[in-house]
Each structure stands twice: as structure tokens, then as C-alpha cells.
Amino acid sequence: MLTRRSIIAMGAGPTLTLFSFAAPKARDRRDPYRAYPFLLELEGIARAVFMECSGLDVGSPSIEYRQGSDPTTVRKLPGLWKYSYISLKRGITDDAELWQWCKGAIDGRVERKNGSIIVRDGNGATKARWNFREGWPTNWTGPTLNSTGNEVAIETLDIAHEGLEKG
């Protein structure tokens, strides 16, 4: 919490303003959510829990142009908004539903789905949600297998989509 105190020096002079920070009260403290307990929901049904997610971003590159009568500076206009691919990583399980969705796209039967990436707290309650629309699988990467290692076999699924909102 920021507080302000003003001190007026003796005599006719400028006012000196000091700022100090007070520690927040224990009940006001809001810790950030942890990044690990999250899941993928497709068409309103929880489909899988993942260990890593990236690509929850959107950007608009600027378009530079100059007319012949402009001074020697470039004008900038906003370009089209673009959404990144959502990339999800998880340990391979017996659940083949996401593979079947990807296989349908491979076979030419692209099935677009609306979905969500949901962050949960330690009790399983939803704390944050990113909703994407018109998503479909664009890439699946299988695990790197090594008989001398002791790592979990990881698969990666990339999803293209046409919109992202934080809900």
C-alpha cells in the first residue's frame, strides 16, 4: 500500500513529498497461481491433463507505408491479428482420443472444436481459463524412446485456432 506524507521545510521553500510502502495485510495477499495443474477441455468435456502448455498469445504486426507527399518518416498501421499455435505436452497414456482427433485431420476429416486451457488450484477449482475457438490439430510429435533412460515418454500436440479469450 502506498502512503504519502508531505514535509514543508522551515521558511518559504518547496514542499517535499515522501512516499513509503506499507506491507499488505495478510488477508489482502494474493499469490499468483501455480503453472502446473492444468487441463485441456474440448467441447465442454475435460480431455487430458498436460505437463506443459505454450502458445497462449496473440499479436498484430505493424504495417509500414509511406506516401510520396509524406515527410521522410514511415507511417505505421495495425495489421491483422494472429494467434499462435497452442502446444501441449503430456506423458503418453492409454487414452487415444486426442490421437484419433489428430488422425481424422491426417485423413482429411478436419474436425474443428472449441476448447479451453484451464488452470486449477491444489483443490481442483478453476482459477484461470483461456478459451480458443475453431481449433484443430496441426501437429503431433511422438516420444523420444531410449531404453537406457528413465524419462517419461512425452507426446506433443499442436492446435491451430481462430481466436483466444481469457475467460
Backbone bond lengths (Angstrom), bond angles and torsions (degrees), N, CA, C in turn:
res aa  C-N    CA-C-N  psi(-1)  N-CA   C-N-CA  omega(-1)  CA-C   N-CA-C  phi
1 M - - - 1.439 - - 1.518 107.60 -
2 L 1.296 117.39 134.02 1.448 123.29 -178.19 1.527 108.99 -96.97
3 T 1.332 116.41 127.74 1.454 120.82 175.99 1.515 108.65 -119.75
4 R 1.327 117.06 157.32 1.454 120.96 -177.56 1.521 109.76 -127.94
5 R 1.335 115.57 135.57 1.448 122.03 174.61 1.518 107.38 -128.59
6 S 1.279 117.52 136.94 1.466 121.67 176.26 1.514 109.01 -108.87
7 I 1.305 115.79 136.01 1.460 121.70 177.55 1.522 106.96 -120.28
8 I 1.299 116.09 125.67 1.456 119.96 177.16 1.517 107.16 -102.36
9 A 1.323 115.34 122.98 1.456 120.70 -178.87 1.528 109.72 -67.28
10 M 1.307 115.66 155.21 1.457 120.53 178.63 1.523 108.98 -58.93
11 G 1.268 116.83 134.75 1.454 121.21 177.51 1.510 110.81 87.23
12 A 1.295 115.20 -166.97 1.462 121.70 -177.71 1.513 108.15 -89.45
13 G 1.288 117.19 102.64 1.457 120.90 179.83 1.508 110.46 -152.49
14 P 1.311 116.39 177.79 1.460 119.71 -179.84 1.529 111.40 -69.21
15 T 1.303 115.20 158.60 1.457 121.44 177.39 1.513 108.66 -88.19
16 L 1.299 117.87 133.73 1.450 123.68 178.27 1.522 107.83 -103.68
17 T 1.330 117.21 123.34 1.465 121.02 -179.50 1.517 108.85 -108.22
18 L 1.286 116.55 126.41 1.461 122.49 178.41 1.519 109.34 -108.33
19 F 1.309 116.58 140.36 1.460 121.77 175.78 1.514 107.97 -114.58
20 S 1.301 115.94 139.61 1.459 119.95 175.70 1.518 108.64 -134.28
21 F 1.308 115.76 153.51 1.455 121.43 -179.23 1.517 108.83 -107.95
22 A 1.304 115.47 128.80 1.455 121.24 176.53 1.531 108.01 -101.85
23 A 1.305 116.83 141.54 1.462 120.48 178.51 1.520 109.68 -65.15
24 P 1.349 117.70 139.22 1.463 119.12 179.18 1.527 110.57 -67.33
25 K 1.316 114.96 150.24 1.456 119.94 176.91 1.523 108.42 -67.44
26 A 1.315 116.18 152.52 1.474 120.98 -176.44 1.520 111.49 -56.55
27 R 1.309 119.51 -37.60 1.462 121.17 -178.26 1.522 112.52 -72.98
28 D 1.353 118.77 -17.87 1.466 122.61 179.41 1.531 112.57 -88.29
29 R 1.303 117.78 -9.13 1.457 121.48 -175.10 1.529 110.56 -69.97
30 R 1.340 115.77 131.81 1.454 121.46 178.10 1.522 108.38 -129.74
31 D 1.308 115.84 102.09 1.451 120.38 179.27 1.522 110.04 -75.08
32 P 1.332 117.91 148.38 1.473 119.74 176.52 1.526 110.24 -68.91
33 Y 1.330 114.85 156.09 1.460 119.56 179.07 1.507 110.28 -74.38
34 R 1.296 115.43 147.97 1.465 119.93 176.09 1.520 108.53 -75.90
35 A 1.315 116.01 152.52 1.467 121.05 -172.69 1.524 113.26 -92.32
36 Y 1.301 119.23 0.76 1.456 118.15 -172.25 1.523 117.57 -95.88
37 P 1.319 123.07 -32.73 1.467 118.13 -177.40 1.535 111.75 -88.48
38 F 1.335 117.52 89.30 1.457 119.01 -179.07 1.517 110.18 -138.67
39 L 1.324 115.14 160.94 1.457 119.48 -178.23 1.515 110.72 -143.23
40 L 1.322 114.76 165.73 1.460 123.02 176.20 1.519 107.77 -103.97
41 E 1.324 115.05 129.64 1.457 121.67 176.17 1.526 106.98 -117.93
42 L 1.340 116.92 129.60 1.466 121.82 177.75 1.518 108.87 -120.14
43 E 1.327 115.92 127.85 1.465 122.19 179.72 1.531 111.33 51.66
44 G 1.340 116.64 38.85 1.458 121.58 175.61 1.517 115.82 82.28
45 I 1.338 118.33 2.77 1.461 121.42 -178.77 1.525 109.06 -118.98
46 A 1.350 117.09 126.48 1.466 121.20 178.22 1.520 108.95 -62.35
47 R 1.330 116.29 125.73 1.461 120.75 -175.31 1.516 113.99 -107.23
48 A 1.317 117.58 -39.93 1.458 118.39 -175.67 1.517 110.42 -162.54
49 V 1.328 116.07 152.45 1.453 123.17 172.78 1.520 106.59 -101.14
50 F 1.310 116.50 134.70 1.456 121.21 -176.98 1.513 110.88 -118.38
51 M 1.330 115.72 158.68 1.456 121.40 179.55 1.516 112.48 -95.80
52 E 1.336 117.28 -17.69 1.460 120.52 -178.56 1.518 109.93 -152.39
53 C 1.317 115.66 141.50 1.465 121.66 177.76 1.519 108.39 -142.04
54 S 1.328 116.61 135.41 1.465 121.25 174.52 1.522 108.09 -142.20
55 G 1.322 115.69 167.18 1.453 120.35 177.87 1.515 115.02 96.00
56 L 1.321 117.34 14.59 1.462 119.37 177.48 1.527 108.31 -86.40
57 D 1.330 115.96 66.79 1.457 119.90 -178.65 1.521 111.25 -146.13
58 V 1.310 114.20 162.35 1.454 122.42 -179.13 1.521 107.17 -144.10
59 G 1.321 116.85 146.20 1.454 119.96 -179.65 1.516 111.97 -152.35
60 S 1.314 115.18 159.41 1.453 121.85 178.81 1.522 108.44 -132.35
61 P 1.326 117.47 110.01 1.462 118.26 177.74 1.526 110.02 -70.76
62 S 1.315 116.20 150.64 1.461 118.71 178.23 1.529 109.64 -85.55
63 I 1.317 114.95 148.65 1.458 121.72 177.38 1.519 106.88 -105.28
64 E 1.323 116.42 122.19 1.460 120.63 -179.78 1.515 109.73 -98.33
65 Y 1.332 115.20 137.23 1.455 119.22 175.88 1.521 109.38 -152.09
66 R 1.305 115.37 163.47 1.460 121.47 178.60 1.511 108.30 -147.82
67 Q 1.337 115.46 129.33 1.458 120.21 173.71 1.527 108.48 -86.72
68 G 1.322 115.69 156.95 1.465 119.85 -177.90 1.513 113.88 -60.49
69 S 1.328 117.99 -28.17 1.461 120.63 -178.17 1.530 112.64 -90.99
70 D 1.337 117.96 -2.55 1.467 121.37 -179.83 1.523 110.72 -73.67
71 P 1.329 116.20 155.94 1.471 117.96 171.94 1.531 108.95 -65.21
72 T 1.281 117.20 -174.36 1.467 120.68 -173.34 1.525 113.39 -80.92
73 T 1.305 117.30 28.32 1.464 120.47 175.07 1.519 109.67 -112.85
74 V 1.298 114.98 154.27 1.461 121.74 -178.88 1.522 108.88 -93.79
75 R 1.323 116.09 136.30 1.468 120.80 173.69 1.518 108.29 -85.78
76 K 1.319 115.85 154.33 1.460 120.65 178.49 1.518 109.66 -128.62
77 L 1.334 114.59 135.02 1.460 122.42 177.08 1.521 108.40 -122.64
78 P 1.341 116.98 151.52 1.460 117.88 176.03 1.524 110.41 -70.48
79 G 1.320 115.74 139.39 1.461 121.21 177.82 1.521 111.45 -94.03
80 L 1.309 115.89 -166.42 1.460 120.96 178.46 1.528 110.04 -73.15
81 W 1.317 115.30 143.08 1.461 120.18 176.74 1.519 109.18 -76.83
82 K 1.319 116.20 136.81 1.461 121.82 -179.83 1.517 109.78 -126.40
83 Y 1.317 114.37 139.35 1.454 121.22 178.58 1.523 109.29 -106.23
84 S 1.328 116.12 137.19 1.460 120.87 177.64 1.526 110.17 -74.72
85 Y 1.322 115.18 160.50 1.464 119.97 172.08 1.524 108.17 -69.73
86 I 1.314 116.66 139.47 1.463 121.20 173.34 1.516 106.69 -85.61
87 S 1.313 116.48 124.12 1.458 121.79 -178.72 1.529 108.76 -112.37
88 L 1.335 115.57 124.00 1.464 122.10 -177.02 1.523 110.00 -120.63
89 K 1.336 116.54 135.79 1.465 121.31 177.96 1.517 108.77 -123.62
90 R 1.337 114.64 139.54 1.466 120.19 177.40 1.515 110.09 -153.99
91 G 1.315 114.83 161.88 1.454 119.82 172.98 1.515 109.47 -72.41
92 I 1.326 116.53 140.58 1.467 120.63 -178.78 1.525 109.75 -67.28
93 T 1.332 115.03 137.42 1.465 121.66 178.64 1.529 108.81 -130.38
94 D 1.325 116.15 -175.61 1.465 121.18 176.81 1.523 112.62 -75.07
95 D 1.333 118.16 -13.41 1.457 122.33 -178.96 1.529 109.62 -71.85
96 A 1.326 116.70 114.06 1.463 121.78 -177.23 1.530 112.80 -104.52
97 E 1.316 118.03 8.93 1.466 120.42 -175.24 1.527 112.45 -62.36
98 L 1.329 117.93 -43.67 1.467 119.69 179.34 1.533 110.94 -67.78
99 W 1.334 116.99 -35.38 1.465 119.88 175.57 1.529 110.15 -63.57
100 Q 1.311 118.13 -40.25 1.466 121.10 179.13 1.526 111.32 -64.54
101 W 1.329 117.00 -36.68 1.465 121.19 176.50 1.531 109.50 -63.61
102 C 1.314 116.28 -43.84 1.466 121.46 178.07 1.529 110.64 -66.39
103 K 1.321 117.40 -42.14 1.467 122.10 -179.42 1.527 110.80 -62.55
104 G 1.323 117.53 -36.91 1.459 120.66 175.79 1.523 111.42 -59.33
105 A 1.347 116.80 -42.03 1.467 120.69 177.84 1.526 110.63 -65.96
106 I 1.320 117.18 -39.40 1.474 121.36 178.09 1.520 109.90 -60.56
107 D 1.317 116.30 -39.37 1.468 121.62 -178.28 1.529 113.23 -82.74
108 G 1.336 117.26 6.17 1.456 120.62 176.53 1.518 114.77 91.15
109 R 1.305 117.30 6.78 1.467 121.64 178.45 1.535 108.93 -109.06
110 V 1.334 115.64 72.67 1.466 119.90 -178.56 1.524 109.12 -70.59
111 E 1.308 115.50 121.82 1.462 121.82 179.37 1.533 108.21 -111.80
112 R 1.319 115.76 107.13 1.467 120.50 179.82 1.520 109.63 -79.27
113 K 1.331 114.70 138.62 1.461 119.85 -179.25 1.520 109.93 -136.72
114 N 1.310 115.15 146.53 1.460 120.85 169.99 1.519 107.26 -86.66
115 G 1.325 116.12 145.91 1.454 118.47 -178.04 1.506 112.29 -156.33
116 S 1.324 114.67 -178.53 1.464 121.71 -178.43 1.512 110.29 -144.70
117 I 1.319 115.02 147.08 1.455 122.43 166.57 1.524 103.98 -104.89
118 I 1.322 116.78 122.96 1.461 121.50 -171.73 1.528 109.79 -119.87
119 V 1.339 116.11 126.09 1.464 122.41 174.87 1.513 107.31 -95.32
120 R 1.338 115.56 130.68 1.463 120.76 -179.28 1.521 110.26 -117.41
121 D 1.322 115.74 157.11 1.463 119.26 174.91 1.528 109.12 -88.32
122 G 1.317 116.59 -175.99 1.458 121.56 -178.21 1.515 114.36 -62.02
123 N 1.338 117.71 -20.20 1.460 121.98 178.93 1.524 112.96 -95.28
124 G 1.337 117.30 1.00 1.457 121.07 179.41 1.517 114.88 88.71
125 A 1.338 117.78 3.19 1.470 121.00 179.48 1.532 109.85 -78.92
126 T 1.323 117.44 141.44 1.458 122.37 179.07 1.521 109.70 -69.02
127 K 1.340 116.60 128.55 1.462 121.88 -179.92 1.524 112.35 -115.85
128 A 1.322 118.37 -29.63 1.465 122.25 178.06 1.521 107.84 -150.34
129 R 1.338 115.46 152.10 1.464 120.18 -176.64 1.517 109.17 -149.11
130 W 1.332 115.71 134.61 1.454 122.54 171.08 1.516 107.23 -117.37
131 N 1.318 116.68 118.98 1.453 122.40 -179.01 1.523 109.45 -99.03
132 F 1.332 116.55 129.19 1.457 119.93 174.19 1.516 108.30 -114.16
133 R 1.328 115.61 156.10 1.470 119.02 -179.37 1.518 109.95 -126.33
134 E 1.336 113.07 150.53 1.473 121.68 177.56 1.530 112.21 55.16
135 G 1.328 116.52 44.83 1.461 121.08 -179.71 1.519 112.40 -87.42
136 W 1.331 115.32 150.46 1.459 121.63 175.19 1.525 108.18 -151.51
137 P 1.331 117.21 152.42 1.467 119.88 -178.40 1.527 111.33 -72.15
138 T 1.319 116.04 133.69 1.466 120.79 178.90 1.518 112.16 -115.56
139 N 1.308 117.23 -15.98 1.461 119.48 -178.44 1.524 109.21 -159.40
140 W 1.308 115.60 139.17 1.457 121.84 172.56 1.514 106.94 -131.09
141 T 1.321 116.60 131.03 1.459 121.53 178.06 1.513 108.36 -121.21
142 G 1.312 115.61 124.68 1.454 120.82 178.75 1.516 111.87 -79.23
143 P 1.315 116.78 177.05 1.463 121.27 -174.81 1.526 112.45 -76.48
144 T 1.314 114.71 158.28 1.459 121.64 167.11 1.518 105.77 -89.27
145 L 1.308 116.08 121.00 1.470 120.41 -176.40 1.521 110.33 -103.56
146 N 1.327 115.60 133.65 1.457 121.52 -179.75 1.529 107.29 -145.41
147 S 1.310 117.19 115.73 1.464 120.78 -174.98 1.522 112.87 -70.69
148 T 1.329 118.71 -14.73 1.463 120.03 179.13 1.529 112.37 -97.24
149 G 1.326 117.67 -4.65 1.464 120.50 -179.39 1.514 111.65 -93.38
150 N 1.304 115.54 172.85 1.466 119.64 176.13 1.527 110.83 -129.71
151 E 1.344 116.58 31.04 1.450 121.47 178.18 1.528 110.49 -86.49
152 V 1.316 115.09 160.69 1.459 121.68 174.86 1.527 108.44 -76.83
153 A 1.333 117.15 141.04 1.469 121.46 176.32 1.531 107.89 -73.84
154 I 1.329 116.80 118.84 1.461 123.01 -173.20 1.524 110.37 -109.52
155 E 1.336 116.56 135.20 1.458 121.89 171.44 1.513 108.86 -114.01
156 T 1.335 116.44 152.12 1.463 122.46 -179.97 1.518 109.04 -123.65
157 L 1.317 116.46 134.38 1.458 122.96 176.88 1.523 108.18 -123.26
158 D 1.332 117.02 125.98 1.462 122.28 175.79 1.523 108.62 -106.21
159 I 1.327 115.06 134.69 1.463 121.50 -178.27 1.527 109.20 -121.08
160 A 1.340 116.11 123.35 1.467 121.18 171.19 1.526 106.99 -86.89
161 H 1.314 116.48 149.93 1.467 119.46 -179.06 1.518 109.46 -153.83
162 E 1.316 116.06 171.72 1.461 121.52 -175.06 1.524 113.40 -119.26
163 G 1.302 117.37 19.55 1.450 119.24 177.16 1.525 110.88 173.12
164 L 1.334 116.14 145.36 1.459 121.93 -178.82 1.523 108.18 -140.80
165 E 1.321 115.77 130.86 1.459 121.58 177.11 1.509 108.64 -134.34
166 K 1.321 115.74 143.40 1.455 119.61 172.98 1.513 106.81 -89.38
167 G 1.326 115.62 121.16 1.457 119.72 -175.80 1.478 114.29 -112.49
